[in-house]
Amino acid sequence: MPTVLRIGAFRFYFYSHEPNEPPHVHVDRGEATIKVWLDAIKVAKSRGFRAHEINGILDMVAEHRSALTEAWHEHFG
């Protein structure tokens, strides 16, 4: 479960056992978690975040999309 980015209390990471899915990133803060597709910056699933928090997370993913996508391809080949 490599962590690829930290912003404040948010941890951005990949699960190593998901190589057959489209590029995406998981983001956690405490018990809350969200999975975001990187190609279209869309929520795949979320638990524990409120709508305004999700919008902020999507903004962070969009801002760092290139680096996150590059890290995805480096990790999964």
Backbone as XML, in Angstrom:
<?xml version="1.0"?>
<chain id="A" units="angstrom">
  <residue number="1" name="MET">
    <atom name="N" x="0.834" y="-1.169" z="0.000"/>
    <atom name="CA" x="0.000" y="0.000" z="0.000"/>
    <atom name="C" x="0.887" y="1.243" z="0.000"/>
  </residue>
  <residue number="2" name="PRO">
    <atom name="N" x="1.509" y="1.544" z="-1.134"/>
    <atom name="CA" x="2.430" y="2.673" z="-1.152"/>
    <atom name="C" x="1.710" y="4.022" z="-1.047"/>
  </residue>
  <residue number="3" name="THR">
    <atom name="N" x="2.172" y="4.845" z="-0.117"/>
    <atom name="CA" x="1.687" y="6.214" z="-0.003"/>
    <atom name="C" x="2.436" y="7.040" z="-1.030"/>
  </residue>
  <residue number="4" name="VAL">
    <atom name="N" x="1.699" y="7.792" z="-1.852"/>
    <atom name="CA" x="2.342" y="8.580" z="-2.901"/>
    <atom name="C" x="2.275" y="10.077" z="-2.645"/>
  </residue>
  <residue number="5" name="LEU">
    <atom name="N" x="1.409" y="10.496" z="-1.707"/>
    <atom name="CA" x="1.264" y="11.916" z="-1.433"/>
    <atom name="C" x="0.587" y="12.101" z="-0.085"/>
  </residue>
  <residue number="6" name="ARG">
    <atom name="N" x="0.988" y="13.128" z="0.626"/>
    <atom name="CA" x="0.303" y="13.549" z="1.858"/>
    <atom name="C" x="0.041" y="15.039" z="1.759"/>
  </residue>
  <residue number="7" name="ILE">
    <atom name="N" x="-1.187" y="15.411" z="2.062"/>
    <atom name="CA" x="-1.561" y="16.821" z="2.126"/>
    <atom name="C" x="-2.322" y="17.000" z="3.429"/>
  </residue>
  <residue number="8" name="GLY">
    <atom name="N" x="-1.720" y="17.682" z="4.376"/>
    <atom name="CA" x="-2.341" y="17.831" z="5.683"/>
    <atom name="C" x="-2.632" y="16.458" z="6.272"/>
  </residue>
  <residue number="9" name="ALA">
    <atom name="N" x="-3.881" y="16.234" z="6.653"/>
    <atom name="CA" x="-4.282" y="14.958" z="7.252"/>
    <atom name="C" x="-4.663" y="13.909" z="6.206"/>
  </residue>
  <residue number="10" name="PHE">
    <atom name="N" x="-4.585" y="14.245" z="4.929"/>
    <atom name="CA" x="-4.992" y="13.325" z="3.864"/>
    <atom name="C" x="-3.800" y="12.502" z="3.384"/>
  </residue>
  <residue number="11" name="ARG">
    <atom name="N" x="-4.032" y="11.202" z="3.233"/>
    <atom name="CA" x="-3.015" y="10.284" z="2.704"/>
    <atom name="C" x="-3.521" y="9.710" z="1.389"/>
  </residue>
  <residue number="12" name="PHE">
    <atom name="N" x="-2.741" y="9.857" z="0.331"/>
    <atom name="CA" x="-3.070" y="9.377" z="-1.006"/>
    <atom name="C" x="-2.220" y="8.143" z="-1.265"/>
  </residue>
  <residue number="13" name="TYR">
    <atom name="N" x="-2.856" y="7.042" z="-1.664"/>
    <atom name="CA" x="-2.109" y="5.789" z="-1.802"/>
    <atom name="C" x="-2.791" y="4.859" z="-2.794"/>
  </residue>
  <residue number="14" name="PHE">
    <atom name="N" x="-2.072" y="3.781" z="-3.144"/>
    <atom name="CA" x="-2.580" y="2.712" z="-4.002"/>
    <atom name="C" x="-2.602" y="1.416" z="-3.213"/>
  </residue>
  <residue number="15" name="TYR">
    <atom name="N" x="-3.506" y="0.533" z="-3.578"/>
    <atom name="CA" x="-3.444" y="-0.846" z="-3.105"/>
    <atom name="C" x="-2.668" y="-1.632" z="-4.157"/>
  </residue>
  <residue number="16" name="SER">
    <atom name="N" x="-1.713" y="-2.417" z="-3.748"/>
    <atom name="CA" x="-0.876" y="-3.147" z="-4.692"/>
    <atom name="C" x="-1.610" y="-4.262" z="-5.420"/>
  </residue>
  <residue number="17" name="HIS">
    <atom name="N" x="-2.757" y="-4.689" z="-4.925"/>
    <atom name="CA" x="-3.477" y="-5.802" z="-5.542"/>
    <atom name="C" x="-4.579" y="-5.340" z="-6.508"/>
  </residue>
  <residue number="18" name="GLU">
    <atom name="N" x="-4.506" y="-4.115" z="-7.022"/>
    <atom name="CA" x="-5.522" y="-3.608" z="-7.946"/>
    <atom name="C" x="-4.943" y="-3.205" z="-9.311"/>
  </residue>
  <residue number="19" name="PRO">
    <atom name="N" x="-4.032" y="-3.971" z="-9.879"/>
    <atom name="CA" x="-3.404" y="-3.538" z="-11.127"/>
    <atom name="C" x="-4.302" y="-3.638" z="-12.352"/>
  </residue>
  <residue number="20" name="ASN">
    <atom name="N" x="-5.390" y="-4.388" z="-12.279"/>
    <atom name="CA" x="-6.250" y="-4.572" z="-13.446"/>
    <atom name="C" x="-7.373" y="-3.543" z="-13.531"/>
  </residue>
  <residue number="21" name="GLU">
    <atom name="N" x="-7.410" y="-2.611" z="-12.611"/>
    <atom name="CA" x="-8.402" y="-1.543" z="-12.640"/>
    <atom name="C" x="-7.792" y="-0.327" z="-13.329"/>
  </residue>
  <residue number="22" name="PRO">
    <atom name="N" x="-8.647" y="0.579" z="-13.816"/>
    <atom name="CA" x="-8.109" y="1.827" z="-14.372"/>
    <atom name="C" x="-7.349" y="2.600" z="-13.292"/>
  </residue>
  <residue number="23" name="PRO">
    <atom name="N" x="-6.462" y="3.496" z="-13.691"/>
    <atom name="CA" x="-5.707" y="4.271" z="-12.706"/>
    <atom name="C" x="-6.641" y="4.998" z="-11.730"/>
  </residue>
  <residue number="24" name="HIS">
    <atom name="N" x="-6.324" y="4.864" z="-10.464"/>
    <atom name="CA" x="-7.113" y="5.515" z="-9.411"/>
    <atom name="C" x="-6.249" y="5.676" z="-8.177"/>
  </residue>
  <residue number="25" name="VAL">
    <atom name="N" x="-6.740" y="6.451" z="-7.248"/>
    <atom name="CA" x="-6.040" y="6.680" z="-5.996"/>
    <atom name="C" x="-7.043" y="6.568" z="-4.852"/>
  </residue>
  <residue number="26" name="HIS">
    <atom name="N" x="-6.567" y="6.075" z="-3.724"/>
    <atom name="CA" x="-7.359" y="6.028" z="-2.501"/>
    <atom name="C" x="-6.884" y="7.182" z="-1.621"/>
  </residue>
  <residue number="27" name="VAL">
    <atom name="N" x="-7.818" y="7.822" z="-0.949"/>
    <atom name="CA" x="-7.487" y="8.922" z="-0.055"/>
    <atom name="C" x="-8.168" y="8.664" z="1.279"/>
  </residue>
  <residue number="28" name="ASP">
    <atom name="N" x="-7.386" y="8.711" z="2.344"/>
    <atom name="CA" x="-7.919" y="8.511" z="3.699"/>
    <atom name="C" x="-7.645" y="9.737" z="4.553"/>
  </residue>
  <residue number="29" name="ARG">
    <atom name="N" x="-8.550" y="9.964" z="5.476"/>
    <atom name="CA" x="-8.338" y="10.898" z="6.578"/>
    <atom name="C" x="-9.077" y="10.304" z="7.756"/>
  </residue>
  <residue number="30" name="GLY">
    <atom name="N" x="-8.340" y="9.844" z="8.733"/>
    <atom name="CA" x="-8.960" y="9.157" z="9.861"/>
    <atom name="C" x="-9.671" y="7.907" z="9.370"/>
  </residue>
  <residue number="31" name="GLU">
    <atom name="N" x="-10.930" y="7.755" z="9.730"/>
    <atom name="CA" x="-11.725" y="6.594" z="9.320"/>
    <atom name="C" x="-12.402" y="6.791" z="7.965"/>
  </residue>
  <residue number="32" name="ALA">
    <atom name="N" x="-12.389" y="7.995" z="7.432"/>
    <atom name="CA" x="-13.036" y="8.285" z="6.148"/>
    <atom name="C" x="-12.120" y="7.859" z="5.007"/>
  </residue>
  <residue number="33" name="THR">
    <atom name="N" x="-12.723" y="7.377" z="3.917"/>
    <atom name="CA" x="-11.944" y="6.920" z="2.764"/>
    <atom name="C" x="-12.710" y="7.183" z="1.480"/>
  </residue>
  <residue number="34" name="ILE">
    <atom name="N" x="-11.963" y="7.405" z="0.417"/>
    <atom name="CA" x="-12.556" y="7.634" z="-0.893"/>
    <atom name="C" x="-11.615" y="7.045" z="-1.953"/>
  </residue>
  <residue number="35" name="LYS">
    <atom name="N" x="-12.204" y="6.533" z="-3.005"/>
    <atom name="CA" x="-11.460" y="6.023" z="-4.161"/>
    <atom name="C" x="-11.838" y="6.901" z="-5.351"/>
  </residue>
  <residue number="36" name="VAL">
    <atom name="N" x="-10.826" y="7.454" z="-6.020"/>
    <atom name="CA" x="-11.055" y="8.399" z="-7.108"/>
    <atom name="C" x="-10.374" y="7.905" z="-8.378"/>
  </residue>
  <residue number="37" name="TRP">
    <atom name="N" x="-11.138" y="7.816" z="-9.463"/>
    <atom name="CA" x="-10.564" y="7.488" z="-10.773"/>
    <atom name="C" x="-9.724" y="8.672" z="-11.228"/>
  </residue>
  <residue number="38" name="LEU">
    <atom name="N" x="-8.573" y="8.403" z="-11.815"/>
    <atom name="CA" x="-7.675" y="9.468" z="-12.240"/>
    <atom name="C" x="-7.938" y="9.948" z="-13.658"/>
  </residue>
  <residue number="39" name="ASP">
    <atom name="N" x="-8.452" y="9.098" z="-14.528"/>
    <atom name="CA" x="-8.672" y="9.514" z="-15.915"/>
    <atom name="C" x="-9.748" y="10.585" z="-16.024"/>
  </residue>
  <residue number="40" name="ALA">
    <atom name="N" x="-10.824" y="10.425" z="-15.281"/>
    <atom name="CA" x="-11.937" y="11.370" z="-15.374"/>
    <atom name="C" x="-12.147" y="12.161" z="-14.089"/>
  </residue>
  <residue number="41" name="ILE">
    <atom name="N" x="-11.312" y="11.963" z="-13.081"/>
    <atom name="CA" x="-11.460" y="12.586" z="-11.759"/>
    <atom name="C" x="-12.903" y="12.438" z="-11.287"/>
  </residue>
  <residue number="42" name="LYS">
    <atom name="N" x="-13.288" y="11.189" z="-11.058"/>
    <atom name="CA" x="-14.627" y="10.859" z="-10.568"/>
    <atom name="C" x="-14.518" y="9.967" z="-9.345"/>
  </residue>
  <residue number="43" name="VAL">
    <atom name="N" x="-15.499" y="10.070" z="-8.474"/>
    <atom name="CA" x="-15.544" y="9.224" z="-7.284"/>
    <atom name="C" x="-15.971" y="7.819" z="-7.681"/>
  </residue>
  <residue number="44" name="ALA">
    <atom name="N" x="-15.169" y="6.839" z="-7.321"/>
    <atom name="CA" x="-15.539" y="5.436" z="-7.522"/>
    <atom name="C" x="-16.388" y="4.968" z="-6.345"/>
  </residue>
  <residue number="45" name="LYS">
    <atom name="N" x="-15.949" y="5.312" z="-5.136"/>
    <atom name="CA" x="-16.721" y="5.025" z="-3.926"/>
    <atom name="C" x="-16.170" y="5.863" z="-2.787"/>
  </residue>
  <residue number="46" name="SER">
    <atom name="N" x="-17.020" y="6.095" z="-1.802"/>
    <atom name="CA" x="-16.629" y="6.938" z="-0.684"/>
    <atom name="C" x="-17.371" y="6.497" z="0.564"/>
  </residue>
  <residue number="47" name="ARG">
    <atom name="N" x="-16.689" y="6.630" z="1.697"/>
    <atom name="CA" x="-17.309" y="6.337" z="2.988"/>
    <atom name="C" x="-16.761" y="7.314" z="4.023"/>
  </residue>
  <residue number="48" name="GLY">
    <atom name="N" x="-17.644" y="8.069" z="4.633"/>
    <atom name="CA" x="-17.255" y="8.917" z="5.752"/>
    <atom name="C" x="-16.965" y="10.373" z="5.436"/>
  </residue>
  <residue number="49" name="PHE">
    <atom name="N" x="-16.841" y="10.728" z="4.180"/>
    <atom name="CA" x="-16.613" y="12.129" z="3.820"/>
    <atom name="C" x="-17.945" y="12.797" z="3.489"/>
  </residue>
  <residue number="50" name="ARG">
    <atom name="N" x="-18.059" y="14.074" z="3.831"/>
    <atom name="CA" x="-19.234" y="14.870" z="3.472"/>
    <atom name="C" x="-19.036" y="15.427" z="2.067"/>
  </residue>
  <residue number="51" name="ALA">
    <atom name="N" x="-20.127" y="15.868" z="1.447"/>
    <atom name="CA" x="-20.081" y="16.332" z="0.056"/>
    <atom name="C" x="-19.047" y="17.437" z="-0.153"/>
  </residue>
  <residue number="52" name="HIS">
    <atom name="N" x="-18.986" y="18.420" z="0.739"/>
    <atom name="CA" x="-18.022" y="19.509" z="0.550"/>
    <atom name="C" x="-16.585" y="19.009" z="0.712"/>
  </residue>
  <residue number="53" name="GLU">
    <atom name="N" x="-16.382" y="17.993" z="1.535"/>
    <atom name="CA" x="-15.047" y="17.422" z="1.671"/>
    <atom name="C" x="-14.656" y="16.672" z="0.406"/>
  </residue>
  <residue number="54" name="ILE">
    <atom name="N" x="-15.615" y="15.954" z="-0.165"/>
    <atom name="CA" x="-15.360" y="15.219" z="-1.408"/>
    <atom name="C" x="-14.944" y="16.182" z="-2.510"/>
  </residue>
  <residue number="55" name="ASN">
    <atom name="N" x="-15.637" y="17.308" z="-2.617"/>
    <atom name="CA" x="-15.275" y="18.295" z="-3.640"/>
    <atom name="C" x="-13.852" y="18.795" z="-3.435"/>
  </residue>
  <residue number="56" name="GLY">
    <atom name="N" x="-13.459" y="19.023" z="-2.201"/>
    <atom name="CA" x="-12.089" y="19.448" z="-1.914"/>
    <atom name="C" x="-11.068" y="18.383" z="-2.264"/>
  </residue>
  <residue number="57" name="ILE">
    <atom name="N" x="-11.411" y="17.130" z="-1.991"/>
    <atom name="CA" x="-10.509" y="16.016" z="-2.338"/>
    <atom name="C" x="-10.371" y="15.904" z="-3.851"/>
  </residue>
  <residue number="58" name="LEU">
    <atom name="N" x="-11.474" y="16.023" z="-4.567"/>
    <atom name="CA" x="-11.421" y="15.970" z="-6.032"/>
    <atom name="C" x="-10.545" y="17.103" z="-6.571"/>
  </residue>
  <residue number="59" name="ASP">
    <atom name="N" x="-10.620" y="18.273" z="-5.950"/>
    <atom name="CA" x="-9.755" y="19.386" z="-6.356"/>
    <atom name="C" x="-8.280" y="19.050" z="-6.125"/>
  </residue>
  <residue number="60" name="MET">
    <atom name="N" x="-7.964" y="18.432" z="-4.980"/>
    <atom name="CA" x="-6.577" y="18.044" z="-4.692"/>
    <atom name="C" x="-6.095" y="16.996" z="-5.691"/>
  </residue>
  <residue number="61" name="VAL">
    <atom name="N" x="-6.954" y="16.019" z="-6.001"/>
    <atom name="CA" x="-6.577" y="14.987" z="-6.971"/>
    <atom name="C" x="-6.341" y="15.632" z="-8.333"/>
  </residue>
  <residue number="62" name="ALA">
    <atom name="N" x="-7.216" y="16.540" z="-8.736"/>
    <atom name="CA" x="-7.051" y="17.217" z="-10.027"/>
    <atom name="C" x="-5.742" y="18.006" z="-10.068"/>
  </residue>
  <residue number="63" name="GLU">
    <atom name="N" x="-5.422" y="18.676" z="-8.972"/>
    <atom name="CA" x="-4.195" y="19.476" z="-8.914"/>
    <atom name="C" x="-2.940" y="18.612" z="-9.041"/>
  </residue>
  <residue number="64" name="HIS">
    <atom name="N" x="-2.997" y="17.406" z="-8.505"/>
    <atom name="CA" x="-1.827" y="16.509" z="-8.494"/>
    <atom name="C" x="-2.001" y="15.315" z="-9.437"/>
  </residue>
  <residue number="65" name="ARG">
    <atom name="N" x="-2.930" y="15.420" z="-10.335"/>
    <atom name="CA" x="-3.281" y="14.302" z="-11.231"/>
    <atom name="C" x="-2.075" y="13.757" z="-11.994"/>
  </residue>
  <residue number="66" name="SER">
    <atom name="N" x="-1.274" y="14.625" z="-12.556"/>
    <atom name="CA" x="-0.116" y="14.160" z="-13.346"/>
    <atom name="C" x="0.826" y="13.325" z="-12.501"/>
  </residue>
  <residue number="67" name="ALA">
    <atom name="N" x="1.167" y="13.816" z="-11.329"/>
    <atom name="CA" x="2.082" y="13.082" z="-10.451"/>
    <atom name="C" x="1.461" y="11.779" z="-9.971"/>
  </residue>
  <residue number="68" name="LEU">
    <atom name="N" x="0.165" y="11.798" z="-9.651"/>
    <atom name="CA" x="-0.510" y="10.579" z="-9.196"/>
    <atom name="C" x="-0.580" y="9.540" z="-10.314"/>
  </residue>
  <residue number="69" name="THR">
    <atom name="N" x="-0.879" y="9.993" z="-11.522"/>
    <atom name="CA" x="-0.957" y="9.077" z="-12.664"/>
    <atom name="C" x="0.422" y="8.501" z="-12.975"/>
  </residue>
  <residue number="70" name="GLU">
    <atom name="N" x="1.438" y="9.336" z="-12.913"/>
    <atom name="CA" x="2.802" y="8.856" z="-13.142"/>
    <atom name="C" x="3.192" y="7.826" z="-12.086"/>
  </residue>
  <residue number="71" name="ALA">
    <atom name="N" x="2.867" y="8.092" z="-10.839"/>
    <atom name="CA" x="3.172" y="7.140" z="-9.760"/>
    <atom name="C" x="2.423" y="5.828" z="-9.971"/>
  </residue>
  <residue number="72" name="TRP">
    <atom name="N" x="1.178" y="5.904" z="-10.437"/>
    <atom name="CA" x="0.388" y="4.699" z="-10.718"/>
    <atom name="C" x="1.120" y="3.839" z="-11.749"/>
  </residue>
  <residue number="73" name="HIS">
    <atom name="N" x="1.528" y="4.455" z="-12.864"/>
    <atom name="CA" x="2.179" y="3.701" z="-13.938"/>
    <atom name="C" x="3.556" y="3.180" z="-13.514"/>
  </residue>
  <residue number="74" name="GLU">
    <atom name="N" x="4.264" y="3.932" z="-12.703"/>
    <atom name="CA" x="5.561" y="3.442" z="-12.195"/>
    <atom name="C" x="5.345" y="2.236" z="-11.284"/>
  </residue>
  <residue number="75" name="HIS">
    <atom name="N" x="4.295" y="2.270" z="-10.467"/>
    <atom name="CA" x="4.053" y="1.178" z="-9.530"/>
    <atom name="C" x="3.541" y="-0.085" z="-10.221"/>
  </residue>
  <residue number="76" name="PHE">
    <atom name="N" x="2.600" y="0.096" z="-11.150"/>
    <atom name="CA" x="1.959" y="-1.058" z="-11.782"/>
    <atom name="C" x="2.560" y="-1.446" z="-13.124"/>
  </residue>
  <residue number="77" name="GLY">
    <atom name="N" x="3.426" y="-0.599" z="-13.670"/>
    <atom name="CA" x="4.132" y="-0.946" z="-14.893"/>
    <atom name="C" x="3.400" y="-0.709" z="-16.163"/>
  </residue>
</chain>
